[in-house]
């Protein structure tokens, strides 16, 4: 291939990959499988490496810069990025409508949009090319975060027309990315982010764009700052044009001709927002006609033609009765607030997370304090602040202990971590938590061995290690309280049955640091036997796409421990299976009804457990996810299917009941 041919090939591949990215990240309608995209991407990388003079700024390989920045440059917004005034109830929305109609003295229509809880940003395009991205800052001056914004794959590096314009939107972190990021931070001993908004803002203000790239952010564009050649006369027309140009806009907007329709839209999303795959904190209402917007004008701080309705905060006030400490299987000591029962977001809460010692000191939390709690992501209760005005003087300050509350060993704080940790390997709390993890549903799934039974066996000195579970004797078990002949026989049968589990369950149950259920599945499928994995080198582990450096180091370190080698020998002698018995990568059915499809399971099925069906679908080339979105191809719904079923109906996604599932499998 000569230079001219290489240049043409690079240009063709670049345009093709940018089109595929647009279909995947903006339209949610991929037209090729990931493997084919990856192959084309590698081909482009190789050609650009050979002919670097032909690398274009809008090449998909240039999404992440090579070098971290030293600091962010300031950017002045030619058109200020003003904030919106707020409304908190129906009457305030009606007052806004009254002010608008009085100011115009003519009929008005509105556009209602979801208020994404993220970071407001500005994107500047010159002759159709993305040249600069900035934060909102104080509205007049922001920070240049171009390199970080380039890592968001739903932001086009070029647009279809050779336009010069500045567009505005909200960069955000989807729930899936947020949960994955916090799981990694907790595993690494780092403080988890409080919410997706903080996570998105923190990611976009990283000086190293590679960090932002790893966090899988997204964006919706919703406004224009400058647009040289636009002849459009309404906000709704602008939204349609932005979409046409290749920008990702939120499809959940509605044009409303009355304030009553606006209120209906607000009420609908007040109920439906938990079903979205991202956070929203309200609804934005804008006058649609741009001439009317200009006529209404601005106050010093905000436009008169728009308002943000803010959803009520899911918070509640209660009394902190005590602080309880627990020791996890990795030795981390976690404080938990014991509360006077209080209702929040539809449930009664009696316990809430305090995270760690730093938070307790920062908030100056004392036993007896009146505190405000809220549900992080509307799921996990946590203490957010103390109501100091309600202090009586009888509250008691709390100090984290210097010794482990279970074994009395000295607690340490490892450099770079916020958590206090017990490093005694024989700590009873760590041993029992490790055993509870080993028998749990996603690990060895031993029925009848719940948390209470494990603790009972531990107190009776019948178990100390995983191997001891397989040495339990009937006569010893019958001596325990609430252990009748039938329950003992069932328990021993379940333990014996677990010996035949596939390798990935055993791997996950061992509790290797940083190795979750998915990583265990990947490792088992890759190495197939415990012996091969035990002797794997770091280089062999890193050759697997999904295994990172920390995971590889953890695996190598774990299997180098003499006590681990001894445990594995014992388990093998006791008859535990040490091989992978699931579907091999090359055995997956690529012609099945599930091949290449994204599937969500909801409700109760009679013929399958959730995990059994998940494994079956994955063996047939499908992908099972936890939430319904436009990327979902199929929802399989059993009895008592809830919000996922409703969301699928709303989006027009195919839904199967158990009869249809059985029919498809039989065929």
N, C-alpha and C positions, 0 to 999 in steps of 0.2 A: 504494500500500500504506500503510494507516494504522499507528499505533504498535502496536495490538493484534495486527494481522495480522503485523507484523514480528517481534513477540515470539514468536508461535507458530511462525513460520517458522524463526527462529534456534534455538529449542528443538528443533524437528524435525531440522534439519540437524546440530545438535550431537550429538544422540542417534544419528543415522544414521552420522555419521563416527566416533564412538567405537565403535560396533558393528563397522564395517568395519576399524578399527584393531585391535580385539580379534581379529577373524578372521585378519588378516594377521600381526600381530606375536606373538600368543599361540598361536593354533591352527595357524598356518602353512597356513591354508586360505582364501586371499582369494576373495571372491565377486564382486568387480568389478575391472575393469582399472584400472591406475594413473591413466590419463587421466580416467576418470570420477570417481575420488576427488578428483583435483586440481581438477576443474571444480566439484565440490560445495564443496570447501575454499575456493576463491576466492569462491564465492557467499556463503559464511558470513562470510568476511573483509570483503567489501563491506558486508554488512548490519550487522555489528558496528561498522564504521567509521561508518556512518550513524546507528546507534542504540547508542552505547557503554554506555548505562545497562543494556542487556540482556546484557552480556558476563558469562558465568559462569566461576567458577574452573576448572570441569572442561571448559571449551571446548577443543577441540584446538588452537585458535589461541594458547592461553595456556601452551603447553608451555615456551616460552623467555621469561624475563623481559626487560624492556627495559633495565635498568641493572645493571652489575656491582656486586658487593658490595665493601665495604671490608675486611671480615674475616668469619670464620665464628663464629657464636655457639656456646656450649657447650650440650650437651644431656645431661641425666642420664637414664640408663636405669633405669626403675622396676624391671625385672627384669634383673639383670646379664647381659651377653653374654659368657659364659665361653668360653674356648678349650677344645679337646679334647686329651686325652692321645693319644700317638701309638703306633702299632705299626709295626714295620719288617719283620716276617717272620711266617711261618705260626705258629711257636711262640708268639709274643707275642699273636697273635689267640686261640690256644687258652687262653693264660693269662688273657686278658680274659674269655673264656667261663666259665672255671673260677671266677673271682672273682664273676661275675654269678650263676651257679647256686648257689654257696655262700651268697651274700647273700640269695637268694630262697628257696632250698630248694623250688623248683617248676619246672615246665617253662617254657621261655621261647622266644619267637620274635623275630627281628630284622628290621629294615628296612635294606637296603643302598642307599646313594645315591652318585652320582658326586661327588667333592670338587672343585668348580669352583675354578679358580685365578684368583681375582679379589679383590674387596674386599667384606668383610662389611658389610651395611647393615641398618638398621631402618626400617620404614615404619609410620607411625601413621595410622589411619583413625578419624574420629569421625562417627558417624551415616552411615557409608558413604562419607565423603569423605576423600581423601588430604590430610592437614594438615601432616605433618612427616616428614622423612627425615633420618637421621643415620648417621654412621660408627660403627663399633664402638668406636674409640678404645682406652682401656685396659680396656674391659669395663664400667666403671661410668659413665664420662663420654665422650661422643663429640662430633662437630661437626655442626652443622646444615647439611646440604647439600641441603635441600629443592629449591631451584631447579634444581640440576644433575640431581637424580634425576627431576624432572618432564620432562626432555628424553628420558628413556628411554621409548620408545613402548610397550614391553611392560608398563610399570607403569600400572595403571588409575588414573585420577584419581577415579573413583567405582566402587564395587563393587555387586553386584546386591542385596545385603541392606543395610538400614540398621544395619550392625554398627559397634560400637566395638571395635577390636582393634589390636594391634601385631604385624606379621608381620616375619620376618627372612629374608634371603636373600643371594645373592652376585651383585653387579654385576660384569660381565665384558666383555671386548672380544673378539668373534669373530675368528677368523683373518683373514677377508676384510677387516674394518675395520682390523685391526692392520697387515696388509701395505700397505694403501692409505695409512694414516697415516705409516708409516715411509718409503714412497716419496716422499711429499710433503715430509717432513722432510729427507731426503737431498737432494732437488732444491733445497730452500731453504737448504742448507748447515748444517742443524741436526743435532744428534746424534740418531740413531734410538733409539727405546726398546729396552731390552734384551729385554723380553718383554711379552706381552699383559697380565700382571698389573700391571706398573709403569705401562703405558700407561693401563689402566683407573683405577688409583688416581690418577695424575696428572691425568686428565681430570675426575674427580669432585671434585678439590680446586682446580679453576679458579675464581677469583672471578667470572669472566664466564661465565654459563651458555651463551652462544652458542658458546663453544669446545667445551664438553661436547657440545652438540647436533650439532656437525659431525663428531664422532668415532664416532657410531652404536654406542653401547653397548647391552648387553642384560642381562637379569637372570633368575635362577631363584629362586623363593621356596621355602623348605624347613622353616620353623619358626615357632612362635608365641611371643611374649613374654607378652602379655596378651590374654585373650579373654573378655569379660564374660559372654556368654550361652552359651558352648559346653558341650554335654553329651557331646561325643565322648570315647571311652575309649581310643583308640589313635592312634599317630603316623600309621599308614597311612590311617586314616579322616580325620585332619587334612589330609593331602596331597590326598586326594580332595575334601574340602570346599573347600580353598584353590582348587583347579582350578575347582570349581563356582562359586565366588564371582567368578571372572574373573581370578585370578592365574595367572601363567605358572610352572608347575612342571616340573621335568625329568622326562620320561617314562621315563628309563632307571633306574628303581628297582625293587627286587625284595624281596618278603617271603620270608624264609628261616626254616625251622623247625629247622635244625641248623647247627652251626658249619661242618660240611663244605660245606653249600650256600653259606655266606658265603665260604669259601675259594675255591669254584668261581667265584663271582661276581667276586672279586678277581682271580683268574687270567685270567678271560675279558677283563676290561677292561685288564689289564696289557698284553695283546697288541693289543686293539682300539682303544685310546685314540688312536693316530695318525690314525684314520679319522674322528674327531669334528671338527666345525667350530669347536671351542673347546678351550681347554686345561683338562685336569684333572691334579691332582697326587696323587690318591689316591682312596680309597673311605671313606665315613663309614658306620659300623655303629652302629645305635641299637636298644635294647630297644624293641619295638613297643608293649607295654601301658603306658599312662600311669600306672596304679596301681603297676605294678612299678617304673617310673622313680622315682616318688615314694618308694617303699620303699627303693630303693638310695641315693637322695640324691646329695650332692655332696662332693667334697673342697674344699679352699680355692680350688683353681684350675680344676677341671673336674668335669663330671658323671661319676658312677661307671657310668652306664647307656649311655655312648657312647664310641666310640674312633675315631680316624682312622688308617686304614692308609695310609702314605706310600710311594709308588712309589720305587724306588731312583733316585738321581740319575744321569743319563747323563753321567758325568764320567770323565776318564782323566788320568793323570800321564805326562809325557814331558819331554824336554830341548829347550830352544829353542837351535837351532844358529846361527841368523842372523836378521836382520831385513831384508827386501827391500822396496824402495820402487818403486811404480809410479805413473805419471802418466796420469790418465784424459783423455778427450776434452774435459772442461771445465777441465782444468788442476789438478784436485785431486790432491795427493800422498798416497797411501795406504800405510801400513806394513803388511806382512804377515809373520807369524811363520813361519819355516822350522823344522820340527820333526823330531825323530826319529820315524819312522813309529809310529803307535799305533792300535789298534782301538777304536772307540767307536760305539755304536748301529749295529753291523753293518757298518761301513765302516772302511777304513784311512785315517787322516788324516795328512797331511804338511805341511799349510799351515793357518793359522788367522788370523782377522782380529784386528788390533790397533786398528782404527778410526782413531786419530789420536794426535798428540803428547801431548795431555792424559792419555789413558789410560796411555800408556807411563810418564809421569812419576808419575801417581797410584799405579800399581802398583810403581814402581821396578823395572821389568823390565830385566834385563841379559842380554847374550848369554852362553849357557852355563848360565842358570838352569834349575832344574827347575820346571815350570809345570803347572798344572791347566787342562785345556781341557774345554769341553762344547759340545754342539750347541745353539745358540739355536733354540728351537722345534723341536728334534730335526732340524734341517736344516743350519744354517750353523755350522761350528766357530769358536769364539772362545776366546781366553785369558781366564780369569776371575780367576786369582790366582797368585802366586809362592809356592813352598814355600821360605821363607827358611831353614828349618832345614837344608836340604840344600846351602846355599852353602859353597864351599870357599875362596873368596877369589880364585879365578882368573877369576871372571866379569867381563865387560867392560861398563861403562855404555854406553848408547846415546844419542846426541844426534841429533835431526832436523837435516838440513843446512839451511843458509841459502840455498843455491842449488839450482836444479832439477837433479835427478840426470841428466836427459837433455840439456838445452840450456845449463845453467850460469847461466840467468837468475835474478835474485833472487826468492825465494819471499816471498809476502805473506799475511797473514791479514786478510781483509776483516772489517770491524766486524760483529759479530753472528754470525759463522761460527766454527766450531771447526777447520775444515780449513785447512791451508797450501795455497796455490794458486800455480801458475806462470801469469803473465798474459802471457807471450810468445805472440802469435798464430801465430808461425812455429815453435813448439816441435815438433820431430820426433815426440815421443811423442803430443802432442795431434793432430797431423795424421794420423798412422797410425791412432790410435784412432778418429778421425772417419771415416776411410776404411773401417775395419773395420766400424763401425756402419752406414755407408751401404750396404754390400753384404750385410749380414746378412739372415737369413731373413725377419724381420718388416718389414724395410725393402725394398730393391730386389731382394733374393733372387737374387743373381747366383751361379749354381753355378760351382764351381771357383775362386772368389776368396775363399779362406779367409784366416785371420789370417797364416799363414806366407807365402802368395803375395803378399799386400799388403805385408808387410815386405820381401820379396825385390824387388818392383817399386820400393818406396820407396828401398831401398839402391842400386838400379841407376839411380836418378834418372830413372825413367820416369814417375813420378806424384808430384804434390805436392798437387793439388786434385782434387775430384770430377770436374771436367770432363776432367782428364787421362786418366781411365779410358776415356773414349770417344774418345780420340785415340791409343790404343795401336796400334802397327803390328806386323804379323805378323813382319817380318824382325827387328825389335828383340827381340821376345819369344823367337824361336828361338835367340838368342844366350845366353839364360839357362840355368843348370843345371836339369836335370830338366824341360825344356820341349821335348817332342817335337812333331812336326807335328800329330799327332792332338789332343794336349792343348791346343795353341795354338788350333787351329781350334775346338775345343769351347768354349774360354774366350771367344774373340771372338764366337762365335754366342750365348753366354749374355749377354754384354754388350749385343749388338745387340738381343736379345729384351727385355732390361730396359727399353729405351727406350719400350716400349708399356705399361709398368705404369700403373695408375690413379694419380691425383694423390696419394691418401693415402699410398702407399708412398714417393713422392718426398719428401713433407712430413716424414714420420717420419725418413727417411734424412738429411735436411738437419741434423738434430740441434738444432733450435730448443729453447732451454732451457724446461723445464716441459711440453714437448709430447711426450707418449708416443704409442703406436700408436692408442689409443682416441681421444685428442683430435685426432690427425691425421685419423682417419676422420670424426669429427664435423665438422671444419672443411672437409674436402673435400666432404662431402655437402651442407654448407650453402652454400658459395660456388661450387663446381663448377669454377672455373678458377683457375689460379695468379694471373692478372692481377687478378681480383676480390678475392682474398684479400690480395694485395700492397698494394692500395689501400684495404683495409678500415680503418675508424676504430675507435678503442677502444670507442666507444659501440655500434657494430654488433657487435663481438665480444662485449661484455658482455651483449648481448641474447640470446645463446645460453645456455641454462640451464647447460650443463656447463662453460662457460668462465668462470673466475674472474678477478679483477683482476690477479694476478701473471702469469697466462697471457696475458691481453690485452696487458699492458705489454710482455711479452717478445716477442710477435708483432709489435707495432708497432715496437719498437726494432730487431728483426732485419731487417725489410724496409726500414727507413730507412737501413741501412748501405750505403754506395756499393759496397763489395766484394761484398755480397750481390746487389745489382742487376746488377753485372757478371757474377757467376756465373750468375744466372738467364738473362741474355742469351746467355751461352755455351752453356748447356745446351739452350736453345731452338733455337739455331743448329745444334747437334749432333744435333737431331732427337728430343729427349726429349719425351714427351707431357706436357702441362701441364693436362690436364683430367681430371675425375672420370668414370670409366667404370663405376663400380659401380652397384648398385640405388639409385634415388632414393627419398626418404622416401615419396612418394606412390605409388611403384610396388610397395611391399611387399605381398605376398599375404596378406591378412587371413583368407582362407578356406582356407588350406593346412592340412595335417595338423600343421604345426609352430606355427601362429599362436598366440601368447599362451602358449606352453609354455616351461618351463625345462628345458634339455637338457644332459647331460654326455656327453662323448666319451671313450672309453678303449680302449686296445689299438690294434693296427695294422690298417688297412683296406687292401684291395687297390685299390679303385676311386678312392679319394680320399686326398689329403693332409689332415692335421688342419685346416690353415688353409682349404683349399678347401671342405671340408664346413661349417666354421664360417660362412664367408661365405654359403654357399648357404642354410643354416638361417636366418641373420639376414635374408637377402633375402626369406625366406618368412614373416617375422614371428615367428620363434623367438628365444630368448635362450640363448646357450651360456655355461655357467659351468664352473669348474674343479673343484668338489667336490660330492659327493653329500650331500644333506640331505633333510629331509621336504618341502622346497619343490620338489625335483626332480620333474618329470613323466615324464621318459624318459631312459634311458641307452642309448646306441648303443655296442655293444661289438664290437671286432675281436679278432684273435688276441692272445694273451698279456695279456688283460685281467686286472687285478690286484685291489687292495683296493677300488677303486671299484665293481667288479662285485659283490664280496662284500657291500659296504655296501648296494648297491641291492637285492640279494636279501634281506638282513636286514630292510630297510624295506618290502619288498613293492612296489618301484617297477618299472614296466614296463621290460623290457630287449629291445632289438632286436639281432639279428645283422645282418651285411651283406646277407644275402638279403632279410630283412624290410625293411631300409632301401631297397634297390633297388626292391622291389615297391611300397612306399609312394610313392617318387618317380615311378615309371612311371604310377601311378594318378592 
